[in-house]
Amino acid sequence: MDADCKYVDPDRHGAAVTFDEIFLRSTALEDAVASVLRHPLSDDTELSFLLSHCLEGDALFHQKIAAGLKAVGECFRDNNRVVPEDFVDQMLAVVRALKLNPAIARDSGQAVHRLDEQISFQTAKWQELTREGGTSAPDARHRCSAELVRLGVEKHKLLTGSEPSSSAVSSRSDSVADQEHVRVLFEELLSVVSEVHEQCTTQHAAAERQFEAFQTKIRAAMMGDDVEYTRVLEEDQRLDAAIILKSTLYSDFM
């Protein structure tokens, strides 16, 4: 998208906003996450890319969330279970709590832009003061150098978040207040996933018992006629495929 392209926002009295801000304020991310939970994709690359533009955190954090959402969706699908709507709503509440604040992103971007303009001006001034044959006084060059250092430090602090703005502080305070709510949501989500995990464990154990029983029958059938051996062998192969599937599901949760 063209970062310089602006859109009129009627909710902000006709202010010009970027596509990023419009996208963050929409429910597009929530709709995408809900879709992945209900219909998991074979590849989570696109979801990870989407999360990188919408959530706080680094690339590894976004990749882990994308992989987790994909795994949860596959868990329900492979166990022939419909994802409960309450579960989806709780998951979306967690994702929503991690979304970037468009107002903070906008304010930070504007501040960085102003600093870049000042740095460009001071850089041009420095080049003029130090050009060959110039007659500028040393104190003028020192003041210009000091101003460039100050602007550089200010920009670094803004980009690293070491000195957040008042709006950022307010937002983080609200986030701290919501942490308990998010923790409760995580516990509820964990209880649902644990229930599915327990079911997978039970099915895995049952498949193993059946497998062992038919191994015994195969050994007995080998001492009998070919028809009995073939029948038991076919049944063993069917159980073999079933236990491989259950083992895969079990290992995903372990």
Secondary structure, 3 states (H helix, E strand, C coil): CCCCCCEEEHHHCCEEECHHHHHHHCCHHHHHHHHHHHCCCCCCHHHHHHHHHHECCCHHHHHHHHHHHHHHHHHHHHCCCCCCHHHHHHHHHHHHHCECCHHHHHHHHHHHHHHHHHHHHHHHHHHHHCCCCCCCCHHHHHHHHHHHHHHHHHHHHHHHCCCCCHHHHHHHHHHHHHHHHHHHHHHHHHHHHHHHHHHHHHHHHHHHHHHHHHHHHHHHHCCCCHHHHHHHHHHHHHHHHHHHHHHHHHHHHC
